[in-house]
Amino acid sequence: MKKKLPAPVVDSLKVAPEEHAVLTDLLKKNIAWSEAIYKQNVSIQKHLRWMTAMGYVRVLILLVPLVLGIIYLPPLLSAAWDQYQAVIGLGNGGVRFDAETIRKLLDQFAAQ
């Protein structure tokens, strides 16, 4: 045996026709506002996604050169330092300060 379903709520409220028109108008306005808010939220969500992605890009722009510098600069700097030492005479043996070398340097400065 099938049970009877209850009557719709609107029928049981017995709303006057003029009130029914007002309620219908209010429902239409509510739906319009809800759609506008939904569109705005979709736009905000897109902007937030782009902001997050660009934040990661900024971090990568900062970190990638730092990491590459940490990896590649020490060998380059050590090679440059070795060349600099060879140019100024600080080669493998280091600087020798024997008395003869110092005397020659002093004579060169005294002559000027």
LUMGU-739665 format. One record per atom (N, C-alpha, C): residue number from 1; x, y, z. Coordinates in pm, whole numbers, plus 50000, padded with zeros to 5 digits. Layout:
+-----+-------+-------+-------+
:  nr :  east : north :    up :
+-----+-------+-------+-------+
: NUM :     X :     Y :     Z :
...
+-----+-------+-------+-------+
// end
This chain:
+-----+-------+-------+-------+
:  nr :  east : north :    up :
+-----+-------+-------+-------+
:   1 : 50084 : 49882 : 50000 :
:   1 : 50000 : 50000 : 50000 :
:   1 : 50088 : 50124 : 50000 :
:   2 : 50064 : 50218 : 49907 :
:   2 : 50145 : 50338 : 49893 :
:   2 : 50096 : 50444 : 49990 :
:   3 : 50199 : 50514 : 50044 :
:   3 : 50165 : 50626 : 50133 :
:   3 : 50146 : 50751 : 50050 :
:   4 : 50062 : 50838 : 50098 :
:   4 : 50041 : 50966 : 50031 :
:   4 : 50150 : 51063 : 50073 :
:   5 : 50203 : 51137 : 49976 :
:   5 : 50303 : 51241 : 50005 :
:   5 : 50232 : 51364 : 50057 :
:   6 : 50298 : 51438 : 50147 :
:   6 : 50235 : 51559 : 50198 :
:   6 : 50220 : 51663 : 50088 :
:   7 : 50128 : 51751 : 50105 :
:   7 : 50103 : 51857 : 50008 :
:   7 : 50220 : 51954 : 50009 :
:   8 : 50248 : 52020 : 49897 :
:   8 : 50356 : 52119 : 49894 :
:   8 : 50333 : 52227 : 49999 :
:   9 : 50443 : 52281 : 50045 :
:   9 : 50438 : 52381 : 50153 :
:   9 : 50364 : 52505 : 50107 :
:  10 : 50383 : 52546 : 49984 :
:  10 : 50320 : 52668 : 49934 :
:  10 : 50168 : 52653 : 49937 :
:  11 : 50119 : 52537 : 49901 :
:  11 : 49975 : 52516 : 49904 :
:  11 : 49921 : 52519 : 50046 :
:  12 : 50000 : 52469 : 50140 :
:  12 : 49951 : 52465 : 50277 :
:  12 : 49956 : 52601 : 50345 :
:  13 : 50039 : 52695 : 50289 :
:  13 : 50048 : 52827 : 50351 :
:  13 : 49930 : 52916 : 50313 :
:  14 : 49869 : 52888 : 50202 :
:  14 : 49756 : 52966 : 50153 :
:  14 : 49791 : 53114 : 50147 :
:  15 : 49890 : 53145 : 50060 :
:  15 : 49940 : 53281 : 50043 :
:  15 : 49846 : 53356 : 49950 :
:  16 : 49822 : 53479 : 49984 :
:  16 : 49737 : 53564 : 49901 :
:  16 : 49808 : 53592 : 49769 :
:  17 : 49735 : 53613 : 49661 :
:  17 : 49798 : 53635 : 49530 :
:  17 : 49893 : 53753 : 49527 :
:  18 : 49858 : 53864 : 49595 :
:  18 : 49951 : 53979 : 49592 :
:  18 : 50078 : 53947 : 49670 :
:  19 : 50068 : 53872 : 49778 :
:  19 : 50188 : 53833 : 49853 :
:  19 : 50271 : 53734 : 49772 :
:  20 : 50202 : 53649 : 49699 :
:  20 : 50272 : 53552 : 49614 :
:  20 : 50356 : 53625 : 49508 :
:  21 : 50305 : 53732 : 49451 :
:  21 : 50379 : 53811 : 49353 :
:  21 : 50499 : 53878 : 49417 :
:  22 : 50483 : 53928 : 49539 :
:  22 : 50594 : 53992 : 49610 :
:  22 : 50702 : 53888 : 49640 :
:  23 : 50660 : 53771 : 49687 :
:  23 : 50758 : 53666 : 49719 :
:  23 : 50830 : 53619 : 49592 :
:  24 : 50758 : 53608 : 49483 :
:  24 : 50820 : 53568 : 49357 :
:  24 : 50922 : 53672 : 49312 :
:  25 : 50887 : 53799 : 49327 :
:  25 : 50980 : 53907 : 49291 :
:  25 : 51105 : 53902 : 49379 :
:  26 : 51084 : 53880 : 49508 :
:  26 : 51198 : 53871 : 49599 :
:  26 : 51287 : 53751 : 49565 :
:  27 : 51228 : 53640 : 49530 :
:  27 : 51307 : 53522 : 49492 :
:  27 : 51388 : 53549 : 49366 :
:  28 : 51328 : 53617 : 49268 :
:  28 : 51401 : 53649 : 49145 :
:  28 : 51518 : 53742 : 49174 :
:  29 : 51495 : 53842 : 49260 :
:  29 : 51605 : 53933 : 49297 :
:  29 : 51716 : 53857 : 49371 :
:  30 : 51675 : 53765 : 49459 :
:  30 : 51773 : 53686 : 49535 :
:  30 : 51856 : 53601 : 49441 :
:  31 : 51792 : 53540 : 49344 :
:  31 : 51866 : 53457 : 49246 :
:  31 : 51960 : 53544 : 49164 :
:  32 : 51917 : 53662 : 49124 :
:  32 : 52003 : 53753 : 49046 :
:  32 : 52125 : 53794 : 49128 :
:  33 : 52104 : 53828 : 49255 :
:  33 : 52216 : 53865 : 49341 :
:  33 : 52310 : 53746 : 49363 :
:  34 : 52254 : 53628 : 49380 :
:  34 : 52338 : 53508 : 49398 :
:  34 : 52423 : 53482 : 49275 :
:  35 : 52367 : 53498 : 49156 :
:  35 : 52445 : 53479 : 49033 :
:  35 : 52556 : 53583 : 49022 :
:  36 : 52527 : 53707 : 49058 :
:  36 : 52629 : 53812 : 49052 :
:  36 : 52743 : 53782 : 49150 :
:  37 : 52708 : 53738 : 49268 :
:  37 : 52809 : 53705 : 49369 :
:  37 : 52892 : 53586 : 49323 :
:  38 : 52827 : 53488 : 49260 :
:  38 : 52899 : 53371 : 49210 :
:  38 : 53001 : 53412 : 49103 :
:  39 : 52960 : 53498 : 49010 :
:  39 : 53053 : 53545 : 48906 :
:  39 : 53171 : 53619 : 48968 :
:  40 : 53142 : 53700 : 49067 :
:  40 : 53249 : 53774 : 49134 :
:  40 : 53344 : 53679 : 49206 :
:  41 : 53292 : 53577 : 49269 :
:  41 : 53377 : 53481 : 49339 :
:  41 : 53464 : 53402 : 49242 :
:  42 : 53411 : 53369 : 49125 :
:  42 : 53491 : 53300 : 49024 :
:  42 : 53606 : 53388 : 48980 :
:  43 : 53580 : 53516 : 48959 :
:  43 : 53685 : 53609 : 48919 :
:  43 : 53791 : 53622 : 49028 :
:  44 : 53748 : 53632 : 49152 :
:  44 : 53843 : 53643 : 49264 :
:  44 : 53927 : 53517 : 49274 :
:  45 : 53866 : 53402 : 49252 :
:  45 : 53940 : 53276 : 49259 :
:  45 : 54047 : 53270 : 49151 :
:  46 : 54017 : 53317 : 49029 :
:  46 : 54116 : 53319 : 48922 :
:  46 : 54233 : 53410 : 48959 :
:  47 : 54201 : 53526 : 49013 :
:  47 : 54307 : 53620 : 49052 :
:  47 : 54395 : 53560 : 49160 :
:  48 : 54335 : 53493 : 49257 :
:  48 : 54414 : 53432 : 49364 :
:  48 : 54504 : 53321 : 49309 :
:  49 : 54454 : 53244 : 49213 :
:  49 : 54536 : 53140 : 49152 :
:  49 : 54658 : 53201 : 49084 :
:  50 : 54636 : 53310 : 49008 :
:  50 : 54747 : 53375 : 48940 :
:  50 : 54846 : 53436 : 49040 :
:  51 : 54794 : 53493 : 49148 :
:  51 : 54883 : 53551 : 49249 :
:  51 : 54970 : 53442 : 49312 :
:  52 : 54912 : 53326 : 49339 :
:  52 : 54989 : 53217 : 49396 :
:  52 : 55096 : 53169 : 49299 :
:  53 : 55059 : 53153 : 49173 :
:  53 : 55156 : 53107 : 49074 :
:  53 : 55269 : 53208 : 49059 :
:  54 : 55237 : 53335 : 49053 :
:  54 : 55342 : 53437 : 49038 :
:  54 : 55429 : 53446 : 49164 :
:  55 : 55373 : 53417 : 49279 :
:  55 : 55454 : 53412 : 49400 :
:  55 : 55560 : 53303 : 49390 :
:  56 : 55521 : 53186 : 49339 :
:  56 : 55619 : 53079 : 49319 :
:  56 : 55723 : 53119 : 49215 :
:  57 : 55681 : 53188 : 49112 :
:  57 : 55776 : 53231 : 49009 :
:  57 : 55877 : 53329 : 49069 :
:  58 : 55830 : 53421 : 49152 :
:  58 : 55921 : 53516 : 49217 :
:  58 : 56024 : 53444 : 49304 :
:  59 : 55979 : 53346 : 49378 :
:  59 : 56071 : 53270 : 49463 :
:  59 : 56174 : 53198 : 49376 :
:  60 : 56130 : 53139 : 49266 :
:  60 : 56224 : 53072 : 49176 :
:  60 : 56323 : 53170 : 49115 :
:  61 : 56275 : 53290 : 49080 :
:  61 : 56365 : 53390 : 49022 :
:  61 : 56474 : 53427 : 49123 :
:  62 : 56442 : 53426 : 49250 :
:  62 : 56542 : 53457 : 49352 :
:  62 : 56631 : 53337 : 49383 :
:  63 : 56574 : 53219 : 49395 :
:  63 : 56651 : 53104 : 49441 :
:  63 : 56740 : 53042 : 49334 :
:  64 : 56696 : 53040 : 49210 :
:  64 : 56774 : 52975 : 49105 :
:  64 : 56912 : 53040 : 49089 :
:  65 : 56922 : 53173 : 49079 :
:  65 : 57057 : 53231 : 49069 :
:  65 : 57142 : 53208 : 49193 :
:  66 : 57078 : 53208 : 49310 :
:  66 : 57156 : 53182 : 49432 :
:  66 : 57213 : 53040 : 49432 :
:  67 : 57131 : 52944 : 49398 :
:  67 : 57178 : 52805 : 49396 :
:  67 : 57286 : 52786 : 49289 :
:  68 : 57263 : 52842 : 49171 :
:  68 : 57365 : 52832 : 49066 :
:  68 : 57495 : 52901 : 49108 :
:  69 : 57482 : 53013 : 49175 :
:  69 : 57602 : 53082 : 49224 :
:  69 : 57678 : 53000 : 49326 :
:  70 : 57605 : 52935 : 49415 :
:  70 : 57670 : 52851 : 49517 :
:  70 : 57740 : 52733 : 49450 :
:  71 : 57681 : 52680 : 49344 :
:  71 : 57740 : 52564 : 49278 :
:  71 : 57860 : 52603 : 49191 :
:  72 : 57845 : 52708 : 49109 :
:  72 : 57946 : 52737 : 49007 :
:  72 : 58049 : 52841 : 49047 :
:  73 : 58021 : 52929 : 49141 :
:  73 : 58117 : 53036 : 49172 :
:  73 : 58243 : 52988 : 49244 :
:  74 : 58239 : 52897 : 49339 :
:  74 : 58365 : 52859 : 49406 :
:  74 : 58473 : 52809 : 49311 :
:  75 : 58444 : 52719 : 49216 :
:  75 : 58552 : 52681 : 49124 :
:  75 : 58601 : 52797 : 49039 :
:  76 : 58509 : 52883 : 48993 :
:  76 : 58550 : 52997 : 48912 :
:  76 : 58635 : 53094 : 48993 :
:  77 : 58593 : 53119 : 49117 :
:  77 : 58671 : 53211 : 49201 :
:  77 : 58807 : 53154 : 49237 :
:  78 : 58814 : 53023 : 49260 :
:  78 : 58945 : 52966 : 49293 :
:  78 : 59038 : 52974 : 49172 :
:  79 : 58984 : 52953 : 49052 :
:  79 : 59067 : 52966 : 48932 :
:  79 : 59112 : 53110 : 48914 :
:  80 : 59024 : 53204 : 48935 :
:  80 : 59060 : 53346 : 48924 :
:  80 : 59163 : 53383 : 49031 :
:  81 : 59148 : 53330 : 49151 :
:  81 : 59242 : 53360 : 49259 :
:  81 : 59380 : 53303 : 49226 :
:  82 : 59384 : 53185 : 49169 :
:  82 : 59514 : 53127 : 49129 :
:  82 : 59581 : 53213 : 49022 :
:  83 : 59504 : 53263 : 48925 :
:  83 : 59561 : 53350 : 48823 :
:  83 : 59611 : 53481 : 48884 :
:  84 : 59536 : 53536 : 48978 :
:  84 : 59575 : 53660 : 49045 :
:  84 : 59704 : 53639 : 49122 :
:  85 : 59715 : 53529 : 49192 :
:  85 : 59838 : 53501 : 49268 :
:  85 : 59957 : 53485 : 49174 :
:  86 : 59935 : 53423 : 49058 :
:  86 : 60046 : 53406 : 48963 :
:  86 : 60090 : 53541 : 48908 :
:  87 : 59995 : 53632 : 48887 :
:  87 : 60029 : 53763 : 48832 :
:  87 : 60108 : 53846 : 48932 :
:  88 : 60070 : 53846 : 49057 :
:  88 : 60140 : 53931 : 49155 :
:  88 : 60258 : 53860 : 49221 :
:  89 : 60283 : 53737 : 49184 :
:  89 : 60402 : 53670 : 49234 :
:  89 : 60381 : 53594 : 49363 :
:  90 : 60260 : 53563 : 49395 :
:  90 : 60234 : 53486 : 49515 :
:  90 : 60216 : 53338 : 49480 :
:  91 : 60283 : 53291 : 49378 :
:  91 : 60264 : 53157 : 49325 :
:  91 : 60271 : 53049 : 49430 :
:  92 : 60308 : 52931 : 49388 :
:  92 : 60304 : 52814 : 49475 :
:  92 : 60394 : 52827 : 49596 :
:  93 : 60510 : 52885 : 49577 :
:  93 : 60604 : 52894 : 49688 :
:  93 : 60573 : 53007 : 49783 :
:  94 : 60484 : 53092 : 49747 :
:  94 : 60454 : 53206 : 49831 :
:  94 : 60555 : 53316 : 49809 :
:  95 : 60547 : 53420 : 49889 :
:  95 : 60637 : 53533 : 49876 :
:  95 : 60762 : 53506 : 49958 :
:  96 : 60877 : 53532 : 49896 :
:  96 : 61003 : 53513 : 49970 :
:  96 : 61056 : 53650 : 50010 :
:  97 : 61080 : 53665 : 50137 :
:  97 : 61132 : 53793 : 50188 :
:  97 : 61276 : 53773 : 50235 :
:  98 : 61362 : 53750 : 50141 :
:  98 : 61500 : 53741 : 50181 :
:  98 : 61561 : 53882 : 50184 :
:  99 : 61670 : 53897 : 50243 :
:  99 : 61731 : 54027 : 50264 :
:  99 : 61768 : 54093 : 50132 :
: 100 : 61814 : 54018 : 50036 :
: 100 : 61855 : 54074 : 49908 :
: 100 : 61737 : 54137 : 49833 :
: 101 : 61623 : 54070 : 49833 :
: 101 : 61504 : 54121 : 49765 :
: 101 : 61456 : 54249 : 49831 :
: 102 : 61458 : 54252 : 49963 :
: 102 : 61414 : 54371 : 50035 :
: 102 : 61508 : 54487 : 50007 :
: 103 : 61640 : 54462 : 50002 :
: 103 : 61737 : 54566 : 49974 :
: 103 : 61717 : 54623 : 49834 :
: 104 : 61686 : 54537 : 49737 :
: 104 : 61663 : 54585 : 49599 :
: 104 : 61538 : 54673 : 49594 :
: 105 : 61434 : 54633 : 49664 :
: 105 : 61312 : 54714 : 49667 :
: 105 : 61337 : 54850 : 49731 :
: 106 : 61411 : 54852 : 49841 :
: 106 : 61441 : 54978 : 49908 :
: 106 : 61527 : 55068 : 49820 :
: 107 : 61620 : 55010 : 49747 :
: 107 : 61703 : 55090 : 49657 :
: 107 : 61619 : 55151 : 49544 :
: 108 : 61520 : 55073 : 49495 :
: 108 : 61434 : 55126 : 49389 :
: 108 : 61351 : 55244 : 49440 :
: 109 : 61300 : 55236 : 49562 :
: 109 : 61222 : 55346 : 49615 :
: 109 : 61307 : 55466 : 49652 :
: 110 : 61428 : 55442 : 49697 :
: 110 : 61518 : 55553 : 49734 :
: 110 : 61564 : 55628 : 49608 :
: 111 : 61576 : 55560 : 49496 :
: 111 : 61622 : 55623 : 49375 :
: 111 : 61517 : 55719 : 49318 :
: 112 : 61395 : 55698 : 49350 :
: 112 : 61290 : 55783 : 49295 :
: 112 : 61284 : 55907 : 49372 :
+-----+-------+-------+-------+
// end
